[in-house]
Amino acid sequence: MKSALVLAAAVVLAMPVVSVPTVSDAQVLTGRGRATPARRARPAPPRLTEAEEDRLWDAQTELGTLDGQIAALQAAVQTQGAASAEQQAQLNAHAARRTELQTVITRLEAKRDR
């Protein structure tokens, strides 16, 4: 009888302990490994609207074209020695338009880079 009790005690003590996790244990185990709660960051709104982006690209393209026209006029003036009244008027008009375009580009780039 004594050996049966010893044998039963040995079997009971040798068995692994099995426990069923409760709902609260599952909730605690789910969050393990995270330092902070996951929050979805809202994406930053675009700095420029689509129309403003188009305006910026158009102004940059037009500025490049205008610079080419100014360079061609200045080369023609260099070969002639002096600018005619018509060439000077064209240079003045191109310079004024270039200043306007540069102002638009500077404003839109500053808004985009904020």
One Martini backbone bead per residue (centre of mass of N, CA, C, O) as a GRO file, in nm:
protein
  114
    1MET     BB    1   0.057   0.064  -0.020
    2LYS     BB    2   0.296   0.249   0.001
    3SER     BB    3   0.389   0.216  -0.295
    4ALA     BB    4   0.129   0.326  -0.423
    5LEU     BB    5   0.150   0.610  -0.303
    6VAL     BB    6   0.427   0.676  -0.414
    7LEU     BB    7   0.354   0.632  -0.708
    8ALA     BB    8   0.122   0.841  -0.722
    9ALA     BB    9   0.293   1.086  -0.634
   10ALA     BB   10   0.500   1.067  -0.866
   11VAL     BB   11   0.297   1.102  -1.097
   12VAL     BB   12   0.177   1.376  -1.011
   13LEU     BB   13   0.454   1.530  -0.997
   14ALA     BB   14   0.545   1.457  -1.305
   15MET     BB   15   0.330   1.617  -1.413
   16PRO     BB   16   0.235   1.855  -1.602
   17VAL     BB   17   0.125   2.174  -1.603
   18VAL     BB   18  -0.207   2.261  -1.687
   19SER     BB   19  -0.325   2.559  -1.844
   20VAL     BB   20  -0.589   2.782  -1.897
   21PRO     BB   21  -0.635   3.053  -2.059
   22THR     BB   22  -0.755   3.352  -2.024
   23VAL     BB   23  -0.871   3.644  -2.140
   24SER     BB   24  -0.666   3.823  -1.986
   25ASP     BB   25  -0.415   3.673  -2.084
   26ALA     BB   26  -0.454   3.724  -2.387
   27GLN     BB   27  -0.439   4.034  -2.371
   28VAL     BB   28  -0.152   4.048  -2.259
   29LEU     BB   29  -0.004   3.877  -2.483
   30THR     BB   30  -0.068   4.054  -2.732
   31GLY     BB   31   0.105   4.322  -2.626
   32ARG     BB   32   0.366   4.195  -2.652
   33GLY     BB   33   0.647   4.399  -2.766
   34ARG     BB   34   0.513   4.674  -2.716
   35ALA     BB   35   0.575   5.000  -2.631
   36THR     BB   36   0.351   5.122  -2.813
   37PRO     BB   37   0.084   5.222  -2.945
   38ALA     BB   38  -0.083   5.190  -3.236
   39ARG     BB   39  -0.073   5.465  -3.459
   40ARG     BB   40  -0.220   5.641  -3.701
   41ALA     BB   41  -0.083   5.835  -3.927
   42ARG     BB   42  -0.140   6.119  -4.078
   43PRO     BB   43  -0.113   6.239  -4.366
   44ALA     BB   44   0.022   6.480  -4.520
   45PRO     BB   45  -0.055   6.737  -4.680
   46PRO     BB   46  -0.023   6.879  -4.955
   47ARG     BB   47   0.144   7.163  -5.042
   48LEU     BB   48   0.034   7.130  -5.333
   49THR     BB   49  -0.158   7.165  -5.574
   50GLU     BB   50  -0.214   7.065  -5.884
   51ALA     BB   51  -0.223   7.348  -6.008
   52GLU     BB   52   0.044   7.447  -5.880
   53GLU     BB   53   0.226   7.236  -6.005
   54ASP     BB   54   0.164   7.310  -6.296
   55ARG     BB   55   0.257   7.605  -6.272
   56LEU     BB   56   0.548   7.543  -6.200
   57TRP     BB   57   0.624   7.382  -6.452
   58ASP     BB   58   0.547   7.597  -6.658
   59ALA     BB   59   0.736   7.819  -6.553
   60GLN     BB   60   1.000   7.660  -6.590
   61THR     BB   61   0.971   7.615  -6.891
   62GLU     BB   62   0.938   7.913  -6.976
   63LEU     BB   63   1.208   8.007  -6.859
   64GLY     BB   64   1.389   7.838  -7.044
   65THR     BB   65   1.287   7.961  -7.309
   66LEU     BB   66   1.350   8.257  -7.239
   67ASP     BB   67   1.655   8.224  -7.202
   68GLY     BB   68   1.703   8.142  -7.498
   69GLN     BB   69   1.598   8.406  -7.625
   70ILE     BB   70   1.791   8.597  -7.483
   71ALA     BB   71   2.053   8.468  -7.590
   72ALA     BB   72   1.990   8.514  -7.891
   73LEU     BB   73   1.967   8.822  -7.878
   74GLN     BB   74   2.251   8.875  -7.760
   75ALA     BB   75   2.403   8.748  -7.997
   76ALA     BB   76   2.293   8.942  -8.212
   77VAL     BB   77   2.404   9.197  -8.080
   78GLN     BB   78   2.703   9.118  -8.089
   79THR     BB   79   2.725   9.101  -8.403
   80GLN     BB   80   2.620   9.405  -8.451
   81GLY     BB   81   2.699   9.584  -8.169
   82ALA     BB   82   2.387   9.681  -8.166
   83ALA     BB   83   2.078   9.756  -8.061
   84SER     BB   84   1.779   9.768  -8.156
   85ALA     BB   85   1.472   9.877  -8.078
   86GLU     BB   86   1.338   9.599  -8.106
   87GLN     BB   87   1.543   9.434  -7.940
   88GLN     BB   88   1.514   9.600  -7.680
   89ALA     BB   89   1.213   9.545  -7.641
   90GLN     BB   90   1.241   9.238  -7.621
   91LEU     BB   91   1.434   9.233  -7.380
   92ASN     BB   92   1.244   9.380  -7.184
   93ALA     BB   93   1.007   9.180  -7.202
   94HIS     BB   94   1.167   8.929  -7.115
   95ALA     BB   95   1.263   9.039  -6.841
   96ALA     BB   96   0.983   9.082  -6.719
   97ARG     BB   97   0.882   8.791  -6.753
   98ARG     BB   98   1.110   8.659  -6.590
   99THR     BB   99   1.041   8.797  -6.322
  100GLU     BB  100   0.758   8.679  -6.292
  101LEU     BB  101   0.837   8.379  -6.301
  102GLN     BB  102   1.036   8.384  -6.062
  103THR     BB  103   0.823   8.462  -5.851
  104VAL     BB  104   0.644   8.213  -5.882
  105ILE     BB  105   0.859   8.001  -5.824
  106THR     BB  106   0.945   8.096  -5.544
  107ARG     BB  107   0.666   8.074  -5.408
  108LEU     BB  108   0.608   7.768  -5.469
  109GLU     BB  109   0.869   7.652  -5.343
  110ALA     BB  110   0.818   7.759  -5.059
  111LYS     BB  111   0.552   7.608  -5.015
  112ARG     BB  112   0.664   7.319  -5.068
  113ASP     BB  113   0.914   7.344  -4.839
  114ARG     BB  114   0.756   7.372  -4.555
   0.00000   0.00000   0.00000
